Amino acid sequence: MSPQIEIQIIAVVVAVACALPGVFLVLRKMSMMSDSITHTILLGIVLAFFVTHDLSSPLLIVGAALMGVVTVWLTEMLSRTRLLAKDAAIGVVFPLLFSIAIILITRYAGSVHLDTDSVLLGELAFAPFDRMVIGSVDIGAKAIYTTGILLLINLAAIIIFFKELKAATFDPMLAAVLGFSPALVHYGLMTLVSLTTVGAFQAVGSVLVVAFMIGPPVTAYLLTDDLKRMLIVSGIIGAVNGILGYQAAAILDVSIAGSMAVVTGLVFLLVFVFAPRRGLISSLLRRRKQKMEFAKMTLLFHLYNHAGSDEEASECGVDTIPAQLHWDSAYTVKMIRFLERDGYVQLLDGLAKLTEEGRNASIRNYNALFAG
């Protein structure tokens, strides 16, 4: 298998593995927690290394995962005091723990290969050089298997505990009534996020882990309201971002991880602008339509309320309505034309008069607004 194919496989597996728990982070409004965890787990790795003195020890993963949980616990402990908002608590805990890790590395592990730059940035181009060899048989890049196991763990956890995750995410009180422990589910999810982070950042770096963990889920969030569909769509988007990012990096001869992060941002931007229901364009069109419907309803009420005597009817003139409703003349004419086209208004000698259909529409709108 060529290194180019292996890099793309690793990128796709990491993207899907990160996107799955990322969906629940986005829904819980904890997106920045992933950025915090991807940095603070370095302290867990350093402390575990001081205990084992072995960079290949599995205890490093355990230490990193535990530090991720500690990060969440410290952040929530500070936010529960109500003296700090959650984002401010993250801003305190994350730099503190990460800075401690940097100090420990520079002071006590200067001769050890714990490179903070590679942790943060990562480089997928180097992943194929770390091979998985069984006996004397090279079966491929080690990262394919480590991240593949990570993906299987995330899939199994989400499938097995889907009901618990869904209930604790959308309605923690209902989850407690049903016998689930929202706190236990929460910290279980944070442990999964920590494991995903430490399992992926060796190959891709923490910046790309954050991009894959948040970018595809928020993109999927703009496309669907169904949780199962959101999980599937975010995984597909993550995989596509990984492949497109690699192709762009190969064409432009730039950083692979950086290119994938940029593609993730661009795909989100495209969906943000053009999404059918929640996109920027559809939202602007919907607001414009609502504003026009409100203006039409306001004009109908005005005409209905002044449809009595001739003196009141004089306030329904094309020249007098702007002063009554504080509209400019061009906008008033435009709204009258819309109502005339709908068959609600007739223009007679410069006066706008309701048709029978217009009176019925006014009554219906009034009942819809004020009845009950």
N, C-alpha and C positions, 0 to 999 in steps of 0.2 A: 504494500500500500504506500502511495507516495506521501511525502510530508504535507503537501498541500491538502490532500484529502483528509489526513489525520487532523490537521489544524481545524478544518471546517467541521469535522465530526465532534471534536472537543468543544468548539464554540456552540454548536447546536445543543449538545447535551447540557453544557453549563447554562445556556440561556433558558432552556426548559426547566432545569432543576431549580434555578433561581426564581423564575417567573411564578412557579406554583405557590410557594409560601409567600411570595411578594403580593399575590392577590389579596391575601388576608391582611397584610400590613397596610395596603392601600385602603381597604374597606374599614380598617380600624383607625385610619388617619394617623398611622405611625410610620409614614414613609421615611422620615429622617432617622428613625431608629436604626434602619439598615446601614446607613452611613456611619452612625456611631459605633455599631457592633463591628463593622468591617475594620475599624481602626483599633478599637480597644481589645480585640482578641489577640493583638500582638503582645499585650501584657501577659495574657494567659500562656501564649507560646513561650515567652521568655522565662516565666516562673517555672513552667513545666520542664524547660531545658535545664534550669539550675538544679532541678531535682534529679533528672535522668542523665544529664550530660550526653544526650544522644539525640541528634536532629531527626533521626528516622523513627524515634519512639512513637508509638500510637498514643502515649500519654500527652503528647503535645496537642493532639486533636481534642482530647478530653479537657485539657487545661484551657484551650481556646473556647470550647463550647461553654464551659463553666463561667469563664470571664464574660461571655456574651450575656449569660443569665444575670450575672452580678451587675453588669451595665444596666440592664433593664430594671433590676431591683433598686439600684441606687437612684436611677432617674425617677421612678415612680414614688419612691420614698420622699424625694425632694418635692415632687409635684403635689403629693398628698398633704403636705404642710400648708398648701394654699398660699405660700409666700412666693412661689415661683410657678410660672406656667410651664407646661411640659417641654416646649421648645427651649425655654431658658434653662431648664434642668438638663436637657441634652447638651446644651452649650457649655454647661459647667462640668458634667461628668466625662463627656467624650474627650475634651482636651486634657483633663487631669490624668485619666488612665493612660491615654496614648503617650503623653509626655513622660510619664513614669517609665513606660516601656522603652522609650528612646534613651532616657538617661541610663537605665540599667544596661542597655545594649552598649552604649558608648563607654560606660564606666567599667563594666565587668565582663563584657563579651565582645570586646573589640576585635579579637582574633578569630571569632567564630563567624561562619557564613550566615549571618542574619542581616540581609541587606534590606533596609527599610524602603529604598527606592523600588526594588523589584516587588516588594509586598504591595506598595501602593499602585504602581503602574502595571506590573506584570508584563509578560511578553509571550504571546502565543507562539511566536516563531520558534522559540526554544523548546516548547513542549515535546515535539517529536524526538528530541535528542535523549530524553529520559525514557528508556525502553523498559518494557516488561519482558523479562527473560525467564522462562521456566525450563530448567535443565540447561540445554544449550539452544533452545528454540526461542527466537524472538517473535513474540505474538503481537507486537504493536506498541504504541506509546502508552506509558503507564497512566497518563492523565485520562485516556479514554476509559479505562477500567475504574479508576478511582471516582471520576465524575459520574460514570454510569451507575456505580453502586449508590452514589449520592442521589441520583435521579430516582432509582428504584425505592430507596428509603422514603423519599418525599412522596412519591406516588402511593406507596403502601400506607403511609401515615395519613394522607389526606383521604384516601378511599375508606380506610378503616374507621377513622374518626370524623368523617364528613359531617354527620349530624351534629356532633358535639361542637365542631369548629363553626358550623353555620349558626347554631343557636347562640353560642357564646359571643360571636361576632356581631350579630344583629340585635339580640335581646338577652343580655347577661342575666337579667332577673328571671326571665322565662327558663333559661338554662338551669339556674339554681333550683327553680320549682320542679323542673323535670328530673332533678337528681344529679345534674352535671355540676362540676366545680369550675366556675368561670376562671378562677385564679389558676387552677391546675392546667386547664386548657391553654390559658394565656402563656404560662411559663413553658408548657410543652411546645407551643408554637415558636416561642423565642429560642428554645433549645434547637429546634429544627432550623431556624434561621441561622443560628451560630454555627451549627454543623455544616450547613450549606456554604456559608461564607468561608470557613476555614478549609473546607474541602475543595473550593473552587479558586481561592485567591492565589494559590501557588502557581496555577497555570495562567490565570488571566489578570490577577491583581484586583485590589479592592475597588478601584474606580469602575472597572467593567462589571464587577459583581453588583455594585449599586445600580449601574445603568440597566443591567438585565433584571434585577430584582424589582425595580420600580417602573422602568420605561414600558415594557410590554403590558403589565397589569393596568396602568393608568390609560394606556391606549385602548385596551380591551374594555375598560370601564366606560369609555365614550361610545362604545359600539353595542353594548348589551346590558340588560338588567338582570339576566339570569346567572346565578353563581356558577353552575356547572358549565354553562356556555362560556362564561368569562374565563374560567380556568383553561378550557380548551383553546379559546381564541388567544389568550395571553401566551400560551405555550407555542402556538403556531407563529405568532408575531415575533416572539423571541428567536425562534429557529430561523425565520426569514431574515431578521436583522443580522444574525450571526453570519449567514451565507453572503448577504449583500455587503456587509461590512468587510468581509474578507476579500470579495471581488473588487470592491472600491480600493482597498489597501494595495492589492496587487497591481491595479491599473495605475494608481497615483504614486506607488512606491513610498507609502507612509506607514506609521505604526498601525499594526493590525488592531490592537485593543482600542486605540484612539479612534480608528475608522469605524469600528463596530459601535462605539459609544455615540459617535456623530450620527450614524445611520439610525440608531435607536431614537435619537432626538428628532431627526428629520421625519421619520415615520410618525412619531407622535404629533409633530407639528402639522403634517398633512391631515391626519385624522382629526386633530383639534379644529382645523379650519373647515374640512369638508364632510365630517361625520353627518349621516342623514338626520339624526334627531338632536344630538347634543353638540354638533359642530358649531363653530363661530358663525358661519354664513347662515345656517338654518336657524340659529338663535336670533340673529339680527332680523331675518325675514319674518320669524314668528312674532318678535316684538313689534316690528313695523305693522304687521297685520293686526295685532291686538290693539295697537295705538289707533289704527284706522277704524277698527270696529267700535272702539270706545267713542271716537269722535262722531261716528255715524249715529250711535245710540244717543249721545248727548244732543245732537241736532234733532233727532226724532222727538226726544222728550221736550225740547224747547218748542218745537212746532206744535206738539200735542197740547202743551200747557197754554199756548197762545192761539188756540184755534176757536176762540169764542167770539167776542164782539169784534167789530171792525177796528176799534182802537187797539185791541190786543193783536189783531191780525197784522196791523201795520208794523209790529215788531218782528214779523216774519219776512221782511223784505230782504232782498239780496244786499241792499245797502245798510240795513239796520242790524242784521244778525251779527256782523263782526264786532260791533260795539257791545252787544249783549253777551256774547260768549268770549270776548277778548281774543278773537282770532283775526288774522289779517284777511284782506278781501280775497286774495287769490286762493287761500286755503278754504275759505268759506264756499267759494264757487266750486272748487274741486269736490268738496263733500256733498254739496247739493247735486252735482252731476252724478256722483256715485249713487245717491239715493234715488235720483230720477231714473237711472239705468236699472235699478232694482225694482222699480215700479212703486216706490214708497212715496214719492213726491212729484208734484206737478208745478211747473213754473207758469204763473199767469200774471201778466202785467208787472213783472218784477217781484212778485210775491211767491214764496214757496209754500205750497199747501199740501197737506197730507192726503193721500188717496185712502180709500177704505182699507186697502192692504197695509198701508203705512200706519193707520190707526191701530189695526190689529197687532202689528209688529211692536208698536209702542207699548201696548197693554201687556203683550207677552214678555217683553223685556222688563217692564216694571214688576210684574209678578215674579219673574225669575230672580230679580235683584232683591226685592223686599218681602216676598211671601215667606212666612216662617222665620 
